[in-house]
């Protein structure tokens, strides 16, 4: 049986929306999955009374502390050993759960992932990506989007491999195309990082490299995996998020722009660490929590971590 740990205290609307997300997941999925709900037991049970959940579908692990959004990640994890995030990673590291999900402090999630389960051997830096809704109804994956502000060509090369594996096995994209985010299409364009990365991607036989892509291509069907440093990626991500906010404020109803709502995908995986870890937005609601559980279960069922290990063992 698959066991997925879920931080019930992470996010601005905890634990109410997390419980609603759990209820929505069980209502829509009949999978042999047990959720380990981590957080304040009394508050969780209070919300559970409002929903009918399969008794065999979940267990509760009490956590007496919460790492708040404003807290310093490393300091908070060290001082709050009984927090929902710290306990979540203990369960994951010990094998009591197969994946861990949280919409809490992103920094604490990253520190916890790196220090409790670590990176897969051969991976220099794990990465997080963001889904980019494209006009034709499909989605692309942009990475990195903030975890690695400064990068070297070998980092972007590994991001391309990680993204391609995720796209193939989780997003079900055959032969995903990799594009290098740049300020022009021609080879030789860009800053020193882009110029040095291009030939590395071009020679990588583990990916399907299609060359440079420009900013205007990110929301078009030009490449499935779009790689860049985390500084650039974060700027693009925040711009994309603002598109949804603007359409909502102006009451614009459009099928394409509605897909810019991050809740439609839930959260993003930390690619490159030794076990599945999913990070959600702090303002996640029920739909986002439900979809994060779906992503985690897909990663486990596809045995994505083993496939990543195999690819990087080949590199070595």
N, C-alpha and C positions, 0 to 999 in steps of 0.2 A: 504494500500500500504506500502511495506517495504521501509524504507529510510536508506540509508547507507552513512555515512560521509567519505569522502576520502581526506586526506591531500595531496594536489597537489604540495606542496613545499618540501616535505620530500624526501630525497634520492639524490644521486649524479647527477641524470639526470632529475631533476625536472625543469619545469613541463612537459617537452616534452614526456618522457616515460609514465608518469601517464596518460596523455591525450590519448596516443596510446593504453594504457591498457584499458581505458574506451571505446574507439572505438571498440577494439577487443571484449570486453565483450558484448556490444550491438549487434555486428555482429553475435555472436554465441548464444546469449540467448534471449528468448522472454518473460522473466519473468516480472511480474508487480512490477518493482523495480525503485525507483528514487534515483539517486546519488546526494549527496550534495557535490559539489566540493569546497573545502576550500583553499583559497590562494590568490595570487595577481591576481585580476580580469583581469587586462589588459594583463598580460602575459598568463593567461589561455585562454582568448578569442582569442588571437593571434594564439595560437596553435589549438584552436577549428575550426578556419576557414579552416584548412587543412583536416578536417575530417567531415563526415556527421553523425551527431548524432541525434536521435529522440528528438525533441524539448521538449516533455513532459517527457523525461527520466532523465533530470538533472536540477539542479539549481546551481547558483554560490553564495557563501558567501565570501565576500572580507576579506582578512587577510593582514594587512599591514606589519607584522613582520614575521620573520622566526627564529626558534631555530636551530642554526647550530650544526653540529655533535660534535664539540669540546667543546661546552658550558656545564657548570655544570647544570644538570637537574633541581634541585629545584630552584636554583637562576634564571635560565632562565625563568622558568614558572612563577615565581613571578614577574619578571621585564618585561616580554614580554606577557602581557595579550592579546595583539592583534595578537599574533602569530597563525599560522595555527593549531598547536597542542593544544594550550590553547583554542582557539575557538571551535575546534573539540570536546574537552571534555565538554565544556559548552553546546553545542548542544546535546551531548549524555546524560549528566546528567539531562537536562531539558526535555528530552523525544522528542526533535525535530528530533532526528535521533535514529535509533534502533541499530546501530553498528558504530564503528569508525576504520579506517584503516590508517596506516602511515608507510612509510619506512624511517622516519626521526630518530632523536635522540632517541635511545632505552631507555636510562635512563629517559628522559623526558616523554616518553610514559608510563613507569612503574609508575613513580611518579604521573603522571596525572590520571592513572587508579586507583591507590590506594587512592588518595585524593579526586578525583571528584566523582567517583561512588562507591569506596570501595570494600572490599572483601565480598563474600557471608557469611552470618552468619554461624559460626561453622568452617570456613576454617582458619587455622592458618597462612598459607602463600600461596599466589597464586604461580603458576609455569608456566614456558614456556618449551616447548618441541622441538624436532627436528625429522624430518622424516628420517628414515634409510631405504634406498632401499635394498631389499633382493634379493638374487640370483634367486629366483623363480618368480620374477616379482611383488611381493607384497611389501608393506611397513610396517615398524614397527614404533613405537613412543617411543623415548628416552626422559625421563624427570627426573630431571630438567637438563637444559643445560647452566646454568650460573646465573640464578636469585637468587638462594639460595646456595651459596658456602659451607656453613656449615649447616648441617641438624641434626634433631633428628629423631628417629624411627617413631614418630607420623607424621612428615612431609612426609616421604617417603610413609607411609601408605595412607595419603590423596592424594598424587600424583598418587598412584596406582588407587584409586577410580576415580579421575578426568580423568586420561588417559583412563580408561576403559569405562567411559561414552562417552568420545569423540570418541573413536574407534567404539563403538557400534552404535551411532546415526549419526556420521558424516562420518567416514571411512567405515561404514557398515560391520564391522567385528562381526560375531556372537560369543558370549562367548569369548571375547578377553583374551588371556593368559598373565598373569603378571609374569615377571621374575625379580629377584633382581640381579643387576650387581655385580659380586663378583670375587674373584681370584681363586675360585674352586667351583665345583658343590655340594659338600657334605655339609650337614647342620652342622653348627658350624664353617665353614670357615670364613675368612675375618677379617677386623678390628672390633673395638668395635661397630661402627655404624651398620655394616652389620650383626654382630652376634645378636645384640639387635633387629634389624628390622625383621629378618627372622620369629621368632615366632609370631610377630604382624601380618605380612602378611598371615601367615599360618592360623591364627584364624579368619581372616576377611572374612565373608560370602558374602560380596558385590563384591568380585573379584574372579577370577579363578587363584589362585597362583600355579605356576608350579615349584617353587624352584629357586635356584641360576642359573645364566647363566654367562658364562665367556666372555671375550672380543671377542673371536673368534666366539661367537654365535650371536653377535649383528647384523651382516649382513646376518645371516642365519635365517631360519624359526623356531626358537626355542621358541620365545615369541613375542607377539604382542605389549605389553607394557613393557618397560624396565626401571626400576626405579633406581636412584642413586642420590647422592648429586650433586649440581650444578658444583662443581669443577671438579669432574670426568666426568660429562656429557659434560662440555664445552671442555675438552681435546679431548674427543671422537668426538664431533661435528667438531672441527677444523681439526682433522685428516681426517675425512670423506670429508670435503670440499677440502682438499688438494689433495685427490684422483682425483677429477674432474679436478682440475687445472693442475695436472701432465699429465693426459691423453690428455688434450687440447694442452699443450705445446709440447708433444711428438707426436701429431697428431695420437693418437690411437682412432680408431673408434670402439666402442663396445656398444651394446644396453644397457647392464647392467651399465657400467660406465657412460653413458650419463644421466642416471637417478639420478646421484649424483649432477646434476645441480639443485640448490635450486629453480630456477625459475619454475621448473615443478610443484611444490606444492605452490609456491607463498610466503606465510608467515605462521607464527604460531600464534595460539591464546594464550592470557593470560588466562589460566584456573584458575578459582576460584574467578574472579571478577564479579560484579553484572550485567554487560552487555557485549556483545561481543566486544572484542578489538583484532585487528589483527596487528601484528608487522612484517614488511618486512625488508629484507636486504637493507643496504644503497646503494648497487649497483644494485638495482632492475631495470629491464627493463619492457617493455610492458607486456610480458607473465606473469611475477610475479604479476603485478598489477591486471591483469585480473583474475588470479587465487585467489588472496586475496579477491576480490569481491565475487567470487564464494563461498569461504569458509565462509565468513560472511553471505551470503544469506542462506547457508545450516544451519548454526548455528541458525539463526532466524526461519527458516521454521521448524526445528526440535524442537524448543523451548528448546534448550539444557540448558539454564540457569535455567529454572524451574525444569528440571530433576535433575540438580546438587543440587538445593535447597532441593528437596524432599529427595535425598539420604542422605544429611547431616542432615536433620531434623530427619530422621530415626535413625542416629547415636546418636543424642542427646537424 
